[in-house]
Amino acid sequence: MTSVVVSAGLSNPSSTRSTGHAEERQSLPLGFLNIPLDPINSSGVTVKIFRARRLHTVSLLTLIGMLALTSTSASQAAGNADSRRSATSTPPSSEAKPKPTVVLVHGAWADSSGWAKVTRGLQAQGYQVLAPPTPLRGLREDSEYLAAFLRDRTTGPVVLVGHSYGGAVITNAGTSDKDVEALVYINAFVPDAGDSILGLLDPNHELNPADLFDFVQYPGAPDGDHDLYLKQSVFPDAIANGIPARAAAAMAAAQRPVTLSALTAESAAPAWKSLPSFYLLGTQDHIVPAALQSAMAKHAGAKITTVKAGHLPMITNPHTVEALIVEADRSTPTR
Protein backbone atom coordinates (compact mmCIF):
# COMPACT_ATOMS: atom_id res chain seq x y z
CA MET A 1 0.00 0.00 0.00
CA THR A 2 1.23 3.49 -0.90
CA SER A 3 0.55 6.64 1.16
CA VAL A 4 0.29 10.18 -0.28
CA VAL A 5 0.49 13.25 1.97
CA VAL A 6 -1.13 16.48 0.69
CA SER A 7 -0.37 19.69 2.63
CA ALA A 8 -2.59 22.76 2.33
CA GLY A 9 -1.14 25.75 4.12
CA LEU A 10 1.19 28.70 4.27
CA SER A 11 4.87 28.01 4.08
CA ASN A 12 7.01 28.87 7.09
CA PRO A 13 10.12 30.73 5.96
CA SER A 14 12.07 29.49 8.95
CA SER A 15 11.41 25.88 8.02
CA THR A 16 13.27 25.92 4.68
CA ARG A 17 16.57 24.08 4.66
CA SER A 18 19.06 23.23 1.94
CA THR A 19 19.91 19.62 1.14
CA GLY A 20 22.61 19.32 -1.48
CA HIS A 21 21.60 20.93 -4.75
CA ALA A 22 17.93 20.86 -3.94
CA GLU A 23 15.95 22.75 -1.42
CA GLU A 24 13.47 20.84 0.75
CA ARG A 25 10.60 23.01 1.99
CA GLN A 26 8.67 21.96 5.08
CA SER A 27 5.23 23.41 5.54
CA LEU A 28 3.18 24.45 8.49
CA PRO A 29 -0.01 22.74 7.29
CA LEU A 30 -3.46 24.14 7.68
CA GLY A 31 -4.74 20.58 7.27
CA PHE A 32 -3.42 17.11 6.36
CA LEU A 33 -4.67 14.48 3.93
CA ASN A 34 -2.92 11.20 4.56
CA ILE A 35 -4.77 8.81 2.26
CA PRO A 36 -3.79 5.19 1.58
CA LEU A 37 -4.09 4.24 -2.08
CA ASP A 38 -4.74 0.64 -3.05
CA PRO A 39 -4.20 0.20 -6.79
CA ILE A 40 -5.77 -3.32 -6.64
CA ASN A 41 -9.02 -2.01 -5.17
CA SER A 42 -11.37 -2.35 -8.14
CA SER A 43 -14.20 -0.58 -6.36
CA GLY A 44 -12.37 2.71 -6.80
CA VAL A 45 -13.52 3.81 -3.35
CA THR A 46 -10.03 4.81 -2.30
CA VAL A 47 -9.50 6.81 -5.47
CA LYS A 48 -12.88 8.54 -5.06
CA ILE A 49 -12.06 9.46 -1.51
CA PHE A 50 -8.72 10.80 -2.62
CA ARG A 51 -10.32 12.83 -5.42
CA ALA A 52 -12.98 14.20 -3.08
CA ARG A 53 -10.40 15.13 -0.53
CA ARG A 54 -8.27 16.74 -3.24
CA LEU A 55 -11.21 18.82 -4.47
CA HIS A 56 -11.84 19.92 -0.89
CA THR A 57 -8.22 20.94 -0.54
CA VAL A 58 -8.23 22.91 -3.79
CA SER A 59 -11.37 24.74 -2.69
CA LEU A 60 -9.77 25.56 0.64
CA LEU A 61 -6.67 26.91 -1.07
CA THR A 62 -8.83 29.00 -3.42
CA LEU A 63 -10.72 30.48 -0.46
CA ILE A 64 -7.49 31.33 1.32
CA GLY A 65 -6.18 33.03 -1.80
CA MET A 66 -9.34 35.11 -2.13
CA LEU A 67 -9.11 36.18 1.50
CA ALA A 68 -5.49 37.15 1.02
CA LEU A 69 -6.34 39.24 -2.04
CA THR A 70 -9.22 40.92 -0.17
CA SER A 71 -6.94 41.74 2.77
CA THR A 72 -4.30 43.13 0.42
CA SER A 73 -6.85 45.31 -1.38
CA ALA A 74 -8.18 46.65 1.92
CA SER A 75 -4.65 47.46 3.10
CA GLN A 76 -3.89 49.24 -0.17
CA ALA A 77 -7.13 51.25 0.09
CA ALA A 78 -6.31 52.27 3.67
CA GLY A 79 -2.79 53.19 2.58
CA ASN A 80 -4.14 55.33 -0.25
CA ALA A 81 -6.52 57.09 2.16
CA ASP A 82 -3.66 57.75 4.58
CA SER A 83 -1.60 59.14 1.70
CA ARG A 84 -4.42 61.47 0.71
CA ARG A 85 -4.78 62.66 4.31
CA SER A 86 -1.03 63.23 4.56
CA ALA A 87 -1.03 65.19 1.34
CA THR A 88 -3.84 67.50 2.43
CA SER A 89 -2.87 68.02 6.08
CA THR A 90 -0.24 70.52 7.16
CA PRO A 91 2.33 68.96 9.49
CA PRO A 92 3.25 70.97 12.57
CA SER A 93 6.26 73.13 11.98
CA SER A 94 9.33 72.03 13.88
CA GLU A 95 10.53 75.63 13.76
CA ALA A 96 7.51 77.11 15.57
CA LYS A 97 8.55 78.78 18.81
CA PRO A 98 6.35 78.89 21.89
CA LYS A 99 4.63 82.14 22.68
CA PRO A 100 6.18 84.10 25.53
CA THR A 101 4.68 84.49 28.96
CA VAL A 102 3.25 87.98 29.32
CA VAL A 103 3.87 89.44 32.78
CA LEU A 104 1.63 92.42 33.59
CA VAL A 105 2.90 94.80 36.27
CA HIS A 106 0.42 97.28 37.75
CA GLY A 107 1.26 100.69 39.14
CA ALA A 108 0.61 102.69 42.30
CA TRP A 109 -2.85 103.03 43.87
CA ALA A 110 -3.94 99.94 41.96
CA ASP A 111 -3.85 96.15 41.91
CA SER A 112 -3.72 93.38 39.30
CA SER A 113 -7.48 93.39 38.71
CA GLY A 114 -7.01 96.34 36.37
CA TRP A 115 -5.47 93.93 33.85
CA ALA A 116 -8.51 91.63 33.71
CA LYS A 117 -9.72 92.57 30.23
CA VAL A 118 -6.23 92.45 28.73
CA THR A 119 -5.57 89.13 30.43
CA ARG A 120 -8.69 87.54 28.94
CA GLY A 121 -7.88 88.89 25.48
CA LEU A 122 -4.30 87.60 25.51
CA GLN A 123 -5.32 84.22 26.90
CA ALA A 124 -7.82 83.89 24.06
CA GLN A 125 -4.87 84.31 21.68
CA GLY A 126 -2.94 81.52 23.36
CA TYR A 127 -0.65 83.50 25.64
CA GLN A 128 0.16 82.52 29.17
CA VAL A 129 -0.45 85.61 31.30
CA LEU A 130 0.71 86.37 34.83
CA ALA A 131 -0.23 89.53 36.75
CA PRO A 132 1.67 89.53 40.04
CA PRO A 133 0.93 92.00 42.82
CA THR A 134 3.41 94.83 43.10
CA PRO A 135 4.27 95.35 46.80
CA LEU A 136 4.52 99.15 46.36
CA ARG A 137 7.08 99.31 49.18
CA GLY A 138 9.98 100.90 47.33
CA LEU A 139 11.41 100.97 43.80
CA ARG A 140 14.34 98.72 44.68
CA GLU A 141 12.19 96.36 46.75
CA ASP A 142 9.48 96.16 44.11
CA SER A 143 12.03 95.53 41.36
CA GLU A 144 13.69 92.78 43.39
CA TYR A 145 10.30 91.20 44.01
CA LEU A 146 9.56 91.17 40.28
CA ALA A 147 13.00 89.71 39.55
CA ALA A 148 12.32 86.88 42.02
CA PHE A 149 8.88 86.34 40.47
CA LEU A 150 10.38 86.03 36.99
CA ARG A 151 12.98 83.58 38.26
CA ASP A 152 10.55 81.33 40.12
CA ARG A 153 7.30 81.62 38.15
CA THR A 154 8.31 81.79 34.49
CA THR A 155 10.15 79.59 32.03
CA GLY A 156 11.02 80.52 28.47
CA PRO A 157 10.64 83.92 26.81
CA VAL A 158 8.88 86.76 28.64
CA VAL A 159 7.33 90.06 27.58
CA LEU A 160 7.27 92.50 30.49
CA VAL A 161 4.44 95.04 30.56
CA GLY A 162 4.33 97.92 33.03
CA HIS A 163 1.64 100.51 33.70
CA SER A 164 2.39 103.89 35.29
CA TYR A 165 4.75 103.29 38.26
CA GLY A 166 5.01 99.69 37.02
CA GLY A 167 7.04 101.05 34.11
CA ALA A 168 9.79 102.05 36.53
CA VAL A 169 9.65 98.58 38.07
CA ILE A 170 10.12 96.72 34.76
CA THR A 171 12.85 99.20 33.81
CA ASN A 172 14.83 98.12 36.87
CA ALA A 173 13.96 94.40 36.82
CA GLY A 174 14.06 93.75 33.07
CA THR A 175 17.72 92.74 32.88
CA SER A 176 17.48 90.39 35.87
CA ASP A 177 16.22 87.54 33.66
CA LYS A 178 17.87 86.64 30.36
CA ASP A 179 14.52 85.36 29.05
CA VAL A 180 12.93 88.82 29.00
CA GLU A 181 12.66 89.66 25.29
CA ALA A 182 10.77 92.97 25.26
CA LEU A 183 9.43 95.79 27.42
CA VAL A 184 5.98 97.32 26.92
CA TYR A 185 5.06 100.58 28.67
CA ILE A 186 1.41 101.57 29.12
CA ASN A 187 1.07 105.27 30.10
CA ALA A 188 4.16 104.48 32.12
CA PHE A 189 7.21 106.06 33.65
CA VAL A 190 10.42 105.20 31.79
CA PRO A 191 13.20 106.44 34.05
CA ASP A 192 16.85 106.64 33.18
CA ALA A 193 19.52 105.99 35.79
CA GLY A 194 19.19 108.55 38.58
CA ASP A 195 15.61 109.56 37.73
CA SER A 196 12.76 109.31 40.25
CA ILE A 197 9.00 109.25 39.74
CA LEU A 198 8.35 112.55 41.54
CA GLY A 199 11.42 114.06 39.90
CA LEU A 200 10.01 113.26 36.46
CA LEU A 201 6.52 114.45 37.38
CA ASP A 202 7.52 117.65 39.14
CA PRO A 203 11.09 118.62 38.23
CA ASN A 204 10.54 122.19 39.42
CA HIS A 205 8.90 121.19 42.74
CA GLU A 206 5.69 123.06 41.98
CA LEU A 207 3.29 120.46 43.40
CA ASN A 208 2.21 120.44 47.04
CA PRO A 209 2.01 116.78 48.14
CA ALA A 210 -0.56 117.68 50.82
CA ASP A 211 -2.98 118.71 48.06
CA LEU A 212 -2.76 115.30 46.45
CA PHE A 213 -2.14 112.71 49.16
CA ASP A 214 -3.35 111.46 52.48
CA PHE A 215 -0.35 110.35 54.58
CA VAL A 216 -0.37 107.22 56.76
CA GLN A 217 2.67 106.23 58.79
CA TYR A 218 3.07 102.49 58.40
CA PRO A 219 4.70 100.23 61.03
CA GLY A 220 8.46 100.03 60.72
CA ALA A 221 8.66 102.96 58.31
CA PRO A 222 12.03 104.72 57.99
CA ASP A 223 12.05 108.27 59.32
CA GLY A 224 10.04 110.52 57.06
CA ASP A 225 8.45 107.75 55.03
CA HIS A 226 4.70 107.25 54.76
CA ASP A 227 2.10 105.37 52.78
CA LEU A 228 0.51 107.71 50.28
CA TYR A 229 -3.18 107.50 49.34
CA LEU A 230 -4.56 109.74 46.63
CA LYS A 231 -7.28 111.89 48.07
CA GLN A 232 -10.78 110.67 47.29
CA SER A 233 -11.49 113.98 45.59
CA VAL A 234 -8.37 113.69 43.42
CA PHE A 235 -8.48 110.05 42.39
CA PRO A 236 -11.39 110.03 39.87
CA ASP A 237 -10.05 112.79 37.66
CA ALA A 238 -6.34 112.10 38.09
CA ILE A 239 -6.35 108.31 37.75
CA ALA A 240 -9.77 107.27 36.48
CA ASN A 241 -10.74 109.82 33.87
CA GLY A 242 -12.69 107.98 31.20
CA ILE A 243 -14.09 105.52 33.78
CA PRO A 244 -17.79 105.79 34.79
CA ALA A 245 -18.15 107.86 37.96
CA ARG A 246 -19.47 105.08 40.19
CA ALA A 247 -16.72 102.70 39.11
CA ALA A 248 -14.10 105.42 39.62
CA ALA A 249 -15.40 106.09 43.15
CA ALA A 250 -15.19 102.38 43.97
CA MET A 251 -11.62 102.25 42.68
CA ALA A 252 -10.70 105.25 44.82
CA ALA A 253 -12.09 103.51 47.91
CA ALA A 254 -10.12 100.31 47.23
CA GLN A 255 -6.81 101.89 46.19
CA ARG A 256 -3.57 100.39 47.47
CA PRO A 257 -1.06 102.89 48.83
CA VAL A 258 2.50 103.37 47.63
CA THR A 259 5.28 104.58 49.89
CA LEU A 260 6.69 108.04 49.53
CA SER A 261 10.17 106.49 49.33
CA ALA A 262 9.11 104.47 46.24
CA LEU A 263 8.30 107.71 44.41
CA THR A 264 11.49 109.50 45.44
CA ALA A 265 13.98 106.62 44.96
CA GLU A 266 16.51 106.97 42.15
CA SER A 267 16.26 104.43 39.36
CA ALA A 268 19.14 102.11 38.50
CA ALA A 269 20.56 101.24 35.06
CA PRO A 270 17.59 100.87 32.72
CA ALA A 271 16.69 97.65 30.91
CA TRP A 272 15.49 99.58 27.86
CA LYS A 273 19.10 100.22 26.91
CA SER A 274 19.47 96.56 25.99
CA LEU A 275 15.91 95.44 25.24
CA PRO A 276 13.43 96.49 22.53
CA SER A 277 10.77 98.78 23.98
CA PHE A 278 7.23 99.71 23.01
CA TYR A 279 5.15 102.56 24.41
CA LEU A 280 1.40 103.18 24.47
CA LEU A 281 0.82 106.91 24.95
CA GLY A 282 -2.56 107.94 26.34
CA THR A 283 -3.24 111.40 24.98
CA GLN A 284 -5.84 112.26 27.65
CA ASP A 285 -3.86 111.13 30.71
CA HIS A 286 -4.28 113.59 33.62
CA ILE A 287 -1.53 112.25 35.90
CA VAL A 288 1.29 111.46 33.45
CA PRO A 289 1.00 114.25 30.87
CA ALA A 290 1.22 113.26 27.21
CA ALA A 291 4.27 115.49 26.73
CA LEU A 292 6.12 113.70 29.53
CA GLN A 293 5.12 110.31 28.16
CA SER A 294 6.41 111.25 24.73
CA ALA A 295 9.70 112.60 26.07
CA MET A 296 10.41 109.48 28.13
CA ALA A 297 9.46 107.10 25.33
CA LYS A 298 11.62 108.91 22.78
CA HIS A 299 14.56 109.06 25.19
CA ALA A 300 14.31 105.27 25.60
CA GLY A 301 14.05 104.70 21.85
CA ALA A 302 10.67 103.01 22.25
CA LYS A 303 8.24 102.48 19.39
CA ILE A 304 5.32 104.78 20.22
CA THR A 305 1.64 104.07 19.64
CA THR A 306 -0.91 106.70 20.65
CA VAL A 307 -4.43 106.11 21.91
CA LYS A 308 -7.17 108.59 22.78
CA ALA A 309 -7.49 107.49 26.39
CA GLY A 310 -6.90 108.54 29.96
CA HIS A 311 -4.57 106.92 32.47
CA LEU A 312 -6.19 103.47 32.34
CA PRO A 313 -6.27 102.28 28.71
CA MET A 314 -6.04 98.64 29.82
CA ILE A 315 -9.60 99.17 31.12
CA THR A 316 -11.00 101.64 28.58
CA ASN A 317 -9.09 100.41 25.48
CA PRO A 318 -7.97 96.84 26.24
CA HIS A 319 -7.75 95.73 22.60
CA THR A 320 -5.28 98.49 21.85
CA VAL A 321 -3.12 97.34 24.75
CA GLU A 322 -3.36 93.70 23.63
CA ALA A 323 -2.38 94.64 20.07
CA LEU A 324 0.77 96.44 21.23
CA ILE A 325 1.81 93.49 23.40
CA VAL A 326 1.32 91.09 20.49
CA GLU A 327 3.29 93.46 18.24
CA ALA A 328 6.12 93.52 20.77
CA ASP A 329 6.15 89.73 20.86
CA ARG A 330 6.19 89.34 17.08
CA SER A 331 8.79 92.07 16.57
CA THR A 332 11.47 90.51 18.74
CA PRO A 333 14.32 88.65 17.02
CA THR A 334 13.59 85.36 18.83
CA ARG A 335 10.09 85.26 17.30
Salt bridges, closest charged atoms under 4 A:
GLU24 OE2 - ARG17 NH2 3.32
ASP82 OD1 - ARG85 NH2 1.96
GLU141 OE2 - ARG140 NH2 3.30
GLU144 OE2 - ARG140 NH1 3.39
ASP152 OD1 - ARG151 NE 3.00
ASP179 OD1 - LYS178 NZ 3.55
ASP192 OD2 - HIS299 NE2 2.77
ASP214 OD1 - LYS231 NZ 2.89
ASP227 OD1 - ARG137 NH2 2.69
ASP237 OD1 - HIS286 ND1 3.28
ASP285 OD2 - HIS311 ND1 2.62
GLU322 OE1 - HIS319 ND1 3.53
GLU327 OE2 - LYS303 NZ 2.94
ASP329 OD1 - ARG335 NE 2.80
